[in-house]
Amino acid sequence: MVNILIVGASGNLGSHLSKHLLGSPHRLRLLKHKRALPFDLPQGANAEIIQADLDEPSSLRSACEGVDCIVYLAGVLFQPRPETFLHRTNTAYVRNLVDVAVSTKVRKFILVSFPHVEEATTPEARATGRLDVEPKSIHARTRLEAEKYLFTACENKIMHPLVLRAGVVYGRGVKLTDAARWLMRKRILAVWLKPTWVHLLALPDFLTLVERSIERDNLSGIYNLCDDRPLLIQEFLDRLAAHWGYRKPRRLPAFAFYWAASLCETCAIFLHTSTPLTRDIVDMAMTSVVADTAG
């Protein structure tokens, strides 16, 4: 049995992982801040909910004490002007937790990341788990900084650093998949003209691979988690449309997506709400991603 702290248990992938691991023999500690878990714990579940603030290191010690493995899935994405907060939420929050985890003798820290941090990759030049890169997207840059800090902090320590760069996770109950279906149903989903590679990962495979990463003691380093072969995002969306019985997404020039993102961000700032789209999300989405999954 492994004592596991899941950070970001209230989020989309975090809640899926939490529910998946409830069926395992492991002991779960589900960390939340303000947002409640989107599901109720079954009676007698080998799990507890703990409240802490990643911006306050003093609140994290009790969450980490007695933990064998931390799985970090927390993140803030759908807020306007990400350049004003991602350095804090994507990097500083990880740094705060890593420092506490090292001091409380946690044995393994799993940081869920994405192969976009290696910038544009193709079938001929795949993402291989490099750290010496400079991605364009703020989201990718700040996550890369968190990866680097994790490895540095674990040098000569008992804690094993493990970065899982997962492809775009798809499946029932995944927000991106559900959003694509809703937009197709309303006949308003579009995609840009430029062919863009995407490397996907089915939700059940993601959950299984994370569980195995928790249980295997000899793992450390960077691993790409993706399906067997990449495909073009245009092809993927066309297949989804055919599967669901909807019209294929229309093709539009790239500037239309940046214009839409700017409009969404402006409205969100004015109305003090979240936003479904930012210019940085567009940068990420238009980044060609093909990962080397060998080994």
Phi and psi restraints in degrees (value plus and minus 20) as a CYANA .aco file:
   2 VAL   PHI    -132.8   -92.8
   2 VAL   PSI     114.2   154.2
   3 ASN   PHI    -105.5   -65.5
   3 ASN   PSI      95.0   135.0
   4 ILE   PHI    -136.7   -96.7
   4 ILE   PSI     110.9   150.9
   5 LEU   PHI    -123.8   -83.8
   5 LEU   PSI      98.9   138.9
   6 ILE   PHI    -121.9   -81.9
   6 ILE   PSI      96.2   136.2
   7 VAL   PHI    -120.1   -80.1
   7 VAL   PSI     102.1   142.1
   8 GLY   PHI      76.6   116.6
   8 GLY   PSI       7.1    47.1
   9 ALA   PHI     -85.7   -45.7
   9 ALA   PSI     -39.4     0.6
  10 SER   PHI    -105.6   -65.6
  10 SER   PSI     -31.7     8.3
  11 GLY   PHI     -99.8   -59.8
  11 GLY   PSI    -198.8  -158.8
  12 ASN   PHI     -85.6   -45.6
  12 ASN   PSI     -81.0   -41.0
  13 LEU   PHI     -90.4   -50.4
  13 LEU   PSI     -53.9   -13.9
  14 GLY   PHI     -82.3   -42.3
  14 GLY   PSI     -59.8   -19.8
  15 SER   PHI     -91.0   -51.0
  15 SER   PSI     -57.2   -17.2
  16 HIS   PHI     -81.9   -41.9
  16 HIS   PSI     -64.2   -24.2
  17 LEU   PHI     -85.4   -45.4
  17 LEU   PSI     -61.1   -21.1
  18 SER   PHI     -79.8   -39.8
  18 SER   PSI     -67.4   -27.4
  19 LYS   PHI     -84.6   -44.6
  19 LYS   PSI     -57.7   -17.7
  20 HIS   PHI     -82.6   -42.6
  20 HIS   PSI     -63.8   -23.8
  21 LEU   PHI     -97.7   -57.7
  21 LEU   PSI     -33.5     6.5
  22 LEU   PHI     -82.1   -42.1
  22 LEU   PSI     -43.1    -3.1
  23 GLY   PHI    -108.2   -68.2
  23 GLY   PSI     -15.3    24.7
  24 SER   PHI    -119.3   -79.3
  24 SER   PSI     151.1   191.1
  25 PRO   PHI     -99.9   -59.9
  25 PRO   PSI     -19.4    20.6
  26 HIS   PHI    -101.0   -61.0
  26 HIS   PSI     137.7   177.7
  27 ARG   PHI    -114.8   -74.8
  27 ARG   PSI     104.8   144.8
  28 LEU   PHI    -126.5   -86.5
  28 LEU   PSI     120.4   160.4
  29 ARG   PHI    -144.0  -104.0
  29 ARG   PSI      94.4   134.4
  30 LEU   PHI    -122.6   -82.6
  30 LEU   PSI      91.9   131.9
  31 LEU   PHI    -108.6   -68.6
  31 LEU   PSI     109.8   149.8
  32 LYS   PHI    -153.0  -113.0
  32 LYS   PSI     139.6   179.6
  33 HIS   PHI    -127.9   -87.9
  33 HIS   PSI    -108.3   -68.3
  34 LYS   PHI    -122.6   -82.6
  34 LYS   PSI     -57.8   -17.8
  35 ARG   PHI     -99.5   -59.5
  35 ARG   PSI     113.6   153.6
  36 ALA   PHI     -93.0   -53.0
  36 ALA   PSI     138.5   178.5
  37 LEU   PHI     -83.7   -43.7
  37 LEU   PSI     122.9   162.9
  38 PRO   PHI    -100.9   -60.9
  38 PRO   PSI      -7.9    32.1
  39 PHE   PHI    -167.9  -127.9
  39 PHE   PSI     139.0   179.0
  40 ASP   PHI    -113.8   -73.8
  40 ASP   PSI     119.1   159.1
  41 LEU   PHI     -89.3   -49.3
  41 LEU   PSI     113.3   153.3
  42 PRO   PHI     -82.7   -42.7
  42 PRO   PSI     131.6   171.6
  43 GLN   PHI     -82.4   -42.4
  43 GLN   PSI     111.4   151.4
  44 GLY   PHI      61.3   101.3
  44 GLY   PSI     -10.6    29.4
  45 ALA   PHI     -84.1   -44.1
  45 ALA   PSI     122.7   162.7
  46 ASN   PHI    -103.4   -63.4
  46 ASN   PSI      42.5    82.5
  47 ALA   PHI    -174.9  -134.9
  47 ALA   PSI     135.2   175.2
  48 GLU   PHI    -158.8  -118.8
  48 GLU   PSI     132.6   172.6
  49 ILE   PHI    -123.6   -83.6
  49 ILE   PSI     110.2   150.2
  50 ILE   PHI    -147.3  -107.3
  50 ILE   PSI     119.9   159.9
  51 GLN   PHI    -122.7   -82.7
  51 GLN   PSI     113.7   153.7
  52 ALA   PHI    -177.1  -137.1
  52 ALA   PSI     145.8   185.8
  53 ASP   PHI    -141.4  -101.4
  53 ASP   PSI      96.6   136.6
  54 LEU   PHI     -84.8   -44.8
  54 LEU   PSI     -36.0     4.0
  55 ASP   PHI    -106.3   -66.3
  55 ASP   PSI     -26.7    13.3
  56 GLU   PHI    -144.0  -104.0
  56 GLU   PSI      73.4   113.4
  57 PRO   PHI     -74.8   -34.8
  57 PRO   PSI     -51.5   -11.5
  58 SER   PHI     -83.8   -43.8
  58 SER   PSI     -43.4    -3.4
  59 SER   PHI    -104.2   -64.2
  59 SER   PSI     -26.5    13.5
  60 LEU   PHI    -114.7   -74.7
  60 LEU   PSI     -37.8     2.2
  61 ARG   PHI     -81.7   -41.7
  61 ARG   PSI     -67.0   -27.0
  62 SER   PHI     -84.9   -44.9
  62 SER   PSI     -49.1    -9.1
  63 ALA   PHI     -89.5   -49.5
  63 ALA   PSI     -52.0   -12.0
  64 CYS   PHI    -111.2   -71.2
  64 CYS   PSI     -42.3    -2.3
  65 GLU   PHI     -83.8   -43.8
  65 GLU   PSI     109.6   149.6
  66 GLY   PHI      61.2   101.2
  66 GLY   PSI     -13.8    26.2
  67 VAL   PHI    -112.0   -72.0
  67 VAL   PSI     118.5   158.5
  68 ASP   PHI    -111.0   -71.0
  68 ASP   PSI     -58.1   -18.1
  69 CYS   PHI    -162.4  -122.4
  69 CYS   PSI     114.4   154.4
  70 ILE   PHI    -128.5   -88.5
  70 ILE   PSI     113.1   153.1
  71 VAL   PHI    -134.6   -94.6
  71 VAL   PSI      97.9   137.9
  72 TYR   PHI    -124.6   -84.6
  72 TYR   PSI      93.7   133.7
  73 LEU   PHI    -146.2  -106.2
  73 LEU   PSI     -10.7    29.3
  74 ALA   PHI     -91.4   -51.4
  74 ALA   PSI     132.3   172.3
  75 GLY   PHI     159.6   199.6
  75 GLY   PSI     137.1   177.1
  76 VAL   PHI    -141.7  -101.7
  76 VAL   PSI     102.5   142.5
  77 LEU   PHI    -145.3  -105.3
  77 LEU   PSI     -67.1   -27.1
  78 PHE   PHI    -113.4   -73.4
  78 PHE   PSI      37.4    77.4
  79 GLN   PHI    -148.9  -108.9
  79 GLN   PSI     126.1   166.1
  80 PRO   PHI     -89.9   -49.9
  80 PRO   PSI     137.4   177.4
  81 ARG   PHI      34.4    74.4
  81 ARG   PSI      39.7    79.7
  82 PRO   PHI     -81.0   -41.0
  82 PRO   PSI     -41.6    -1.6
  83 GLU   PHI     -84.2   -44.2
  83 GLU   PSI     -36.8     3.2
  84 THR   PHI    -109.7   -69.7
  84 THR   PSI     -33.3     6.7
  85 PHE   PHI    -155.7  -115.7
  85 PHE   PSI     -38.3     1.7
  86 LEU   PHI     -86.5   -46.5
  86 LEU   PSI     -49.0    -9.0
  87 HIS   PHI     -83.9   -43.9
  87 HIS   PSI     -48.4    -8.4
  88 ARG   PHI    -103.2   -63.2
  88 ARG   PSI     -73.1   -33.1
  89 THR   PHI     -96.0   -56.0
  89 THR   PSI     -48.5    -8.5
  90 ASN   PHI    -114.3   -74.3
  90 ASN   PSI     -46.0    -6.0
  91 THR   PHI    -136.3   -96.3
  91 THR   PSI     -75.3   -35.3
  92 ALA   PHI     -82.9   -42.9
  92 ALA   PSI     -58.1   -18.1
  93 TYR   PHI     -82.3   -42.3
  93 TYR   PSI     -62.9   -22.9
  94 VAL   PHI     -83.7   -43.7
  94 VAL   PSI     -64.2   -24.2
  95 ARG   PHI     -78.7   -38.7
  95 ARG   PSI     -64.0   -24.0
  96 ASN   PHI     -79.6   -39.6
  96 ASN   PSI     -65.9   -25.9
  97 LEU   PHI     -91.4   -51.4
  97 LEU   PSI     -59.2   -19.2
  98 VAL   PHI     -79.5   -39.5
  98 VAL   PSI     -64.4   -24.4
  99 ASP   PHI     -80.5   -40.5
  99 ASP   PSI     -63.7   -23.7
 100 VAL   PHI     -88.4   -48.4
 100 VAL   PSI     -59.9   -19.9
 101 ALA   PHI     -82.2   -42.2
 101 ALA   PSI     -61.0   -21.0
 102 VAL   PHI     -82.8   -42.8
 102 VAL   PSI     -63.7   -23.7
 103 SER   PHI     -90.8   -50.8
 103 SER   PSI     -44.3    -4.3
 104 THR   PHI    -118.5   -78.5
 104 THR   PSI     -10.5    29.5
 105 LYS   PHI      46.6    86.6
 105 LYS   PSI      14.4    54.4
 106 VAL   PHI     -83.8   -43.8
 106 VAL   PSI     119.6   159.6
 107 ARG   PHI    -105.2   -65.2
 107 ARG   PSI     -49.3    -9.3
 108 LYS   PHI    -166.2  -126.2
 108 LYS   PSI     119.7   159.7
 109 PHE   PHI    -146.0  -106.0
 109 PHE   PSI      94.9   134.9
 110 ILE   PHI    -122.9   -82.9
 110 ILE   PSI      97.0   137.0
 111 LEU   PHI    -124.9   -84.9
 111 LEU   PSI      96.4   136.4
 112 VAL   PHI    -102.8   -62.8
 112 VAL   PSI     101.1   141.1
 113 SER   PHI    -148.9  -108.9
 113 SER   PSI    -173.1  -133.1
 114 PHE   PHI    -175.3  -135.3
 114 PHE   PSI     129.2   169.2
 115 PRO   PHI     -89.7   -49.7
 115 PRO   PSI     -26.5    13.5
 116 HIS   PHI     -81.0   -41.0
 116 HIS   PSI     -40.0     0.0
 117 VAL   PHI     -83.5   -43.5
 117 VAL   PSI     -38.6     1.4
 118 GLU   PHI    -109.5   -69.5
 118 GLU   PSI      -8.6    31.4
 119 GLU   PHI      45.5    85.5
 119 GLU   PSI    -169.2  -129.2
 120 ALA   PHI     -92.8   -52.8
 120 ALA   PSI     100.2   140.2
 121 THR   PHI    -148.5  -108.5
 121 THR   PSI     135.9   175.9
 122 THR   PHI    -158.1  -118.1
 122 THR   PSI     152.4   192.4
 123 PRO   PHI     -78.9   -38.9
 123 PRO   PSI     -45.5    -5.5
 124 GLU   PHI    -107.6   -67.6
 124 GLU   PSI     -42.4    -2.4
 125 ALA   PHI    -158.4  -118.4
 125 ALA   PSI      65.7   105.7
 126 ARG   PHI    -106.1   -66.1
 126 ARG   PSI     138.9   178.9
 127 ALA   PHI     -89.5   -49.5
 127 ALA   PSI     109.0   149.0
 128 THR   PHI    -139.6   -99.6
 128 THR   PSI     -13.3    26.7
 129 GLY   PHI      74.7   114.7
 129 GLY   PSI      10.5    50.5
 130 ARG   PHI    -101.3   -61.3
 130 ARG   PSI     134.6   174.6
 131 LEU   PHI    -132.5   -92.5
 131 LEU   PSI     -36.7     3.3
 132 ASP   PHI    -109.6   -69.6
 132 ASP   PSI      40.8    80.8
 133 VAL   PHI    -153.6  -113.6
 133 VAL   PSI     145.0   185.0
 134 GLU   PHI    -153.9  -113.9
 134 GLU   PSI      65.8   105.8
 135 PRO   PHI     -88.9   -48.9
 135 PRO   PSI     135.0   175.0
 136 LYS   PHI     -96.8   -56.8
 136 LYS   PSI     -64.9   -24.9
 137 SER   PHI     -85.7   -45.7
 137 SER   PSI     118.0   158.0
 138 ILE   PHI     -82.6   -42.6
 138 ILE   PSI     -60.0   -20.0
 139 HIS   PHI     -79.9   -39.9
 139 HIS   PSI     -64.2   -24.2
 140 ALA   PHI     -89.6   -49.6
 140 ALA   PSI     -61.6   -21.6
 141 ARG   PHI     -81.8   -41.8
 141 ARG   PSI     -64.0   -24.0
 142 THR   PHI     -92.6   -52.6
 142 THR   PSI     -52.6   -12.6
 143 ARG   PHI     -90.1   -50.1
 143 ARG   PSI     -56.9   -16.9
 144 LEU   PHI     -82.5   -42.5
 144 LEU   PSI     -60.4   -20.4
 145 GLU   PHI     -80.6   -40.6
 145 GLU   PSI     -58.9   -18.9
 146 ALA   PHI     -85.5   -45.5
 146 ALA   PSI     -61.1   -21.1
 147 GLU   PHI     -78.8   -38.8
 147 GLU   PSI     -68.7   -28.7
 148 LYS   PHI     -80.5   -40.5
 148 LYS   PSI     -60.8   -20.8
 149 TYR   PHI     -84.7   -44.7
 149 TYR   PSI     -60.8   -20.8
 150 LEU   PHI     -78.3   -38.3
 150 LEU   PSI     -66.9   -26.9
 151 PHE   PHI     -86.2   -46.2
 151 PHE   PSI     -59.8   -19.8
 152 THR   PHI     -84.9   -44.9
 152 THR   PSI     -64.1   -24.1
 153 ALA   PHI     -86.1   -46.1
 153 ALA   PSI     -46.2    -6.2
 154 CYS   PHI    -109.7   -69.7
 154 CYS   PSI     -22.6    17.4
 155 GLU   PHI     -81.5   -41.5
 155 GLU   PSI     106.6   146.6
 156 ASN   PHI      41.8    81.8
 156 ASN   PSI       5.5    45.5
 157 LYS   PHI    -137.2   -97.2
 157 LYS   PSI     146.4   186.4
 158 ILE   PHI     -97.9   -57.9
 158 ILE   PSI     -36.7     3.3
 159 MET   PHI     -98.4   -58.4
 159 MET   PSI     109.2   149.2
 160 HIS   PHI    -110.5   -70.5
 160 HIS   PSI     105.1   145.1
 161 PRO   PHI    -108.0   -68.0
 161 PRO   PSI     111.9   151.9
 162 LEU   PHI    -157.2  -117.2
 162 LEU   PSI      99.9   139.9
 163 VAL   PHI    -129.2   -89.2
 163 VAL   PSI     102.3   142.3
 164 LEU   PHI    -125.7   -85.7
 164 LEU   PSI      84.8   124.8
 165 ARG   PHI    -108.7   -68.7
 165 ARG   PSI      74.6   114.6
 166 ALA   PHI    -106.9   -66.9
 166 ALA   PSI     118.6   158.6
 167 GLY   PHI     -85.4   -45.4
 167 GLY   PSI    -196.3  -156.3
 168 VAL   PHI     -88.5   -48.5
 168 VAL   PSI      93.2   133.2
 169 VAL   PHI     -98.4   -58.4
 169 VAL   PSI     112.3   152.3
 170 TYR   PHI    -151.6  -111.6
 170 TYR   PSI     137.6   177.6
 171 GLY   PHI     126.8   166.8
 171 GLY   PSI     153.7   193.7
 172 ARG   PHI     -84.1   -44.1
 172 ARG   PSI     110.0   150.0
 173 GLY   PHI      69.0   109.0
 173 GLY   PSI     -23.8    16.2
 174 VAL   PHI    -105.4   -65.4
 174 VAL   PSI     111.0   151.0
 175 LYS   PHI     -76.6   -36.6
 175 LYS   PSI     -64.5   -24.5
 176 LEU   PHI     -83.3   -43.3
 176 LEU   PSI     -60.4   -20.4
 177 THR   PHI     -86.4   -46.4
 177 THR   PSI     -65.3   -25.3
 178 ASP   PHI     -83.4   -43.4
 178 ASP   PSI     -59.0   -19.0
 179 ALA   PHI     -85.9   -45.9
 179 ALA   PSI     -61.3   -21.3
 180 ALA   PHI     -81.3   -41.3
 180 ALA   PSI     -60.8   -20.8
 181 ARG   PHI     -86.4   -46.4
 181 ARG   PSI     -61.8   -21.8
 182 TRP   PHI     -82.3   -42.3
 182 TRP   PSI     -64.1   -24.1
 183 LEU   PHI     -86.7   -46.7
 183 LEU   PSI     -56.5   -16.5
 184 MET   PHI     -86.4   -46.4
 184 MET   PSI     -60.3   -20.3
 185 ARG   PHI     -82.1   -42.1
 185 ARG   PSI     -56.1   -16.1
 186 LYS   PHI    -103.2   -63.2
 186 LYS   PSI     -24.0    16.0
 187 ARG   PHI      42.4    82.4
 187 ARG   PSI      17.7    57.7
 188 ILE   PHI    -144.8  -104.8
 188 ILE   PSI     -12.2    27.8
 189 LEU   PHI     -99.0   -59.0
 189 LEU   PSI     114.5   154.5
 190 ALA   PHI    -152.5  -112.5
 190 ALA   PSI     143.5   183.5
 191 VAL   PHI    -161.2  -121.2
 191 VAL   PSI     133.8   173.8
 192 TRP   PHI     -94.7   -54.7
 192 TRP   PSI     145.5   185.5
 193 LEU   PHI     -96.0   -56.0
 193 LEU   PSI     -58.2   -18.2
 194 LYS   PHI     -86.8   -46.8
 194 LYS   PSI     104.4   144.4
 195 PRO   PHI     -78.1   -38.1
 195 PRO   PSI     108.2   148.2
 196 THR   PHI    -152.3  -112.3
 196 THR   PSI     103.5   143.5
 197 TRP   PHI     -94.1   -54.1
 197 TRP   PSI     122.8   162.8
 198 VAL   PHI    -156.9  -116.9
 198 VAL   PSI     119.7   159.7
 199 HIS   PHI    -133.0   -93.0
 199 HIS   PSI      96.9   136.9
 200 LEU   PHI    -116.5   -76.5
 200 LEU   PSI     151.2   191.2
 201 LEU   PHI    -172.6  -132.6
 201 LEU   PSI     100.0   140.0
 202 ALA   PHI     -85.9   -45.9
 202 ALA   PSI     120.9   160.9
 203 LEU   PHI     -73.8   -33.8
 203 LEU   PSI     -68.3   -28.3
 204 PRO   PHI     -78.7   -38.7
 204 PRO   PSI     -56.7   -16.7
 205 ASP   PHI     -87.6   -47.6
 205 ASP   PSI     -61.2   -21.2
 206 PHE   PHI     -77.8   -37.8
 206 PHE   PSI     -67.5   -27.5
 207 LEU   PHI     -84.0   -44.0
 207 LEU   PSI     -62.4   -22.4
 208 THR   PHI     -84.7   -44.7
 208 THR   PSI     -62.3   -22.3
 209 LEU   PHI     -87.9   -47.9
 209 LEU   PSI     -57.5   -17.5
 210 VAL   PHI     -86.4   -46.4
 210 VAL   PSI     -62.0   -22.0
 211 GLU   PHI     -80.4   -40.4
 211 GLU   PSI     -62.9   -22.9
 212 ARG   PHI     -85.0   -45.0
 212 ARG   PSI     -56.4   -16.4
 213 SER   PHI     -85.5   -45.5
 213 SER   PSI     -53.9   -13.9
 214 ILE   PHI     -86.8   -46.8
 214 ILE   PSI     -62.7   -22.7
 215 GLU   PHI    -101.3   -61.3
 215 GLU   PSI     -44.7    -4.7
 216 ARG   PHI    -107.4   -67.4
 216 ARG   PSI     101.3   141.3
 217 ASP   PHI     -95.9   -55.9
 217 ASP   PSI     -42.5    -2.5
 218 ASN   PHI    -112.9   -72.9
 218 ASN   PSI      -9.2    30.8
 219 LEU   PHI    -113.1   -73.1
 219 LEU   PSI     115.4   155.4
 220 SER   PHI    -180.6  -140.6
 220 SER   PSI     143.5   183.5
 221 GLY   PHI      84.5   124.5
 221 GLY   PSI    -176.4  -136.4
 222 ILE   PHI    -135.7   -95.7
 222 ILE   PSI     110.8   150.8
 223 TYR   PHI    -148.8  -108.8
 223 TYR   PSI     112.1   152.1
 224 ASN   PHI    -107.8   -67.8
 224 ASN   PSI     109.1   149.1
 225 LEU   PHI    -135.1   -95.1
 225 LEU   PSI      89.3   129.3
 226 CYS   PHI    -170.6  -130.6
 226 CYS   PSI     145.7   185.7
 227 ASP   PHI     -84.3   -44.3
 227 ASP   PSI     152.6   192.6
 228 ASP   PHI     -81.0   -41.0
 228 ASP   PSI     -60.4   -20.4
 229 ARG   PHI    -156.9  -116.9
 229 ARG   PSI     126.7   166.7
 230 PRO   PHI    -100.6   -60.6
 230 PRO   PSI     148.9   188.9
 231 LEU   PHI    -170.5  -130.5
 231 LEU   PSI     148.7   188.7
 232 LEU   PHI     -94.8   -54.8
 232 LEU   PSI     122.2   162.2
 233 ILE   PHI     -82.0   -42.0
 233 ILE   PSI     -52.4   -12.4
 234 GLN   PHI     -83.6   -43.6
 234 GLN   PSI     -61.4   -21.4
 235 GLU   PHI     -85.9   -45.9
 235 GLU   PSI     -61.7   -21.7
 236 PHE   PHI     -80.7   -40.7
 236 PHE   PSI     -67.3   -27.3
 237 LEU   PHI     -87.4   -47.4
 237 LEU   PSI     -56.0   -16.0
 238 ASP   PHI     -83.7   -43.7
 238 ASP   PSI     -59.4   -19.4
 239 ARG   PHI     -86.0   -46.0
 239 ARG   PSI     -61.9   -21.9
 240 LEU   PHI     -79.9   -39.9
 240 LEU   PSI     -64.4   -24.4
 241 ALA   PHI     -80.1   -40.1
 241 ALA   PSI     -64.2   -24.2
 242 ALA   PHI     -84.5   -44.5
 242 ALA   PSI     -60.1   -20.1
 243 HIS   PHI     -83.5   -43.5
 243 HIS   PSI     -59.7   -19.7
 244 TRP   PHI    -109.7   -69.7
 244 TRP   PSI     -26.4    13.6
 245 GLY   PHI      60.0   100.0
 245 GLY   PSI      10.8    50.8
 246 TYR   PHI    -132.1   -92.1
 246 TYR   PSI     147.7   187.7
 247 ARG   PHI     -90.0   -50.0
 247 ARG   PSI     126.4   166.4
 248 LYS   PHI     -81.5   -41.5
 248 LYS   PSI     125.6   165.6
 249 PRO   PHI     -80.6   -40.6
 249 PRO   PSI     119.8   159.8
 250 ARG   PHI     -91.7   -51.7
 250 ARG   PSI     133.5   173.5
 251 ARG   PHI    -118.1   -78.1
 251 ARG   PSI     114.0   154.0
 252 LEU   PHI    -154.0  -114.0
 252 LEU   PSI     137.2   177.2
 253 PRO   PHI     -87.6   -47.6
 253 PRO   PSI     135.7   175.7
 254 ALA   PHI     -78.0   -38.0
 254 ALA   PSI     -57.2   -17.2
 255 PHE   PHI     -81.5   -41.5
 255 PHE   PSI     -46.1    -6.1
 256 ALA   PHI     -84.4   -44.4
 256 ALA   PSI     -53.9   -13.9
 257 PHE   PHI     -95.5   -55.5
 257 PHE   PSI     -57.1   -17.1
 258 TYR   PHI     -88.2   -48.2
 258 TYR   PSI     -56.5   -16.5
 259 TRP   PHI     -83.3   -43.3
 259 TRP   PSI     -65.8   -25.8
 260 ALA   PHI     -83.4   -43.4
 260 ALA   PSI     -59.6   -19.6
 261 ALA   PHI     -85.0   -45.0
 261 ALA   PSI     -61.9   -21.9
 262 SER   PHI     -81.8   -41.8
 262 SER   PSI     -61.5   -21.5
 263 LEU   PHI     -84.4   -44.4
 263 LEU   PSI     -63.9   -23.9
 264 CYS   PHI     -82.0   -42.0
 264 CYS   PSI     -64.1   -24.1
 265 GLU   PHI     -84.9   -44.9
 265 GLU   PSI     -61.9   -21.9
 266 THR   PHI     -82.2   -42.2
 266 THR   PSI     -64.9   -24.9
 267 CYS   PHI     -84.5   -44.5
 267 CYS   PSI     -60.3   -20.3
 268 ALA   PHI     -85.2   -45.2
 268 ALA   PSI     -59.3   -19.3
 269 ILE   PHI     -84.0   -44.0
 269 ILE   PSI     -64.0   -24.0
 270 PHE   PHI     -86.9   -46.9
 270 PHE   PSI     -59.3   -19.3
 271 LEU   PHI    -114.5   -74.5
 271 LEU   PSI     -23.6    16.4
 272 HIS   PHI      37.7    77.7
 272 HIS   PSI      29.9    69.9
 273 THR   PHI    -147.4  -107.4
 273 THR   PSI     155.1   195.1
 274 SER   PHI     -96.1   -56.1
 274 SER   PSI     152.5   192.5
 275 THR   PHI    -153.7  -113.7
 275 THR   PSI     120.3   160.3
 276 PRO   PHI     -96.0   -56.0
 276 PRO   PSI     -31.6     8.4
 277 LEU   PHI    -172.0  -132.0
 277 LEU   PSI     118.6   158.6
 278 THR   PHI    -151.6  -111.6
 278 THR   PSI     143.6   183.6
 279 ARG   PHI     -83.6   -43.6
 279 ARG   PSI     -52.0   -12.0
 280 ASP   PHI     -90.0   -50.0
 280 ASP   PSI     -55.8   -15.8
 281 ILE   PHI     -82.9   -42.9
 281 ILE   PSI     -60.0   -20.0
 282 VAL   PHI     -82.8   -42.8
 282 VAL   PSI     -63.0   -23.0
 283 ASP   PHI     -76.2   -36.2
 283 ASP   PSI     -65.6   -25.6
 284 MET   PHI     -83.5   -43.5
 284 MET   PSI     -66.8   -26.8
 285 ALA   PHI     -84.7   -44.7
 285 ALA   PSI     -53.3   -13.3
 286 MET   PHI    -105.7   -65.7
 286 MET   PSI     -18.2    21.8
 287 THR   PHI    -103.5   -63.5
 287 THR   PSI     100.5   140.5
 288 SER   PHI     -88.1   -48.1
 288 SER   PSI     109.3   149.3
 289 VAL   PHI    -151.4  -111.4
 289 VAL   PSI      99.3   139.3
 290 VAL   PHI    -156.7  -116.7
 290 VAL   PSI     100.4   140.4
 291 ALA   PHI    -125.5   -85.5
 291 ALA   PSI     127.9   167.9
 292 ASP   PHI    -105.3   -65.3
 292 ASP   PSI      93.9   133.9
 293 THR   PHI    -123.5   -83.5
 293 THR   PSI     -11.1    28.9
 294 ALA   PHI     -83.6   -43.6
 294 ALA   PSI     113.5   153.5
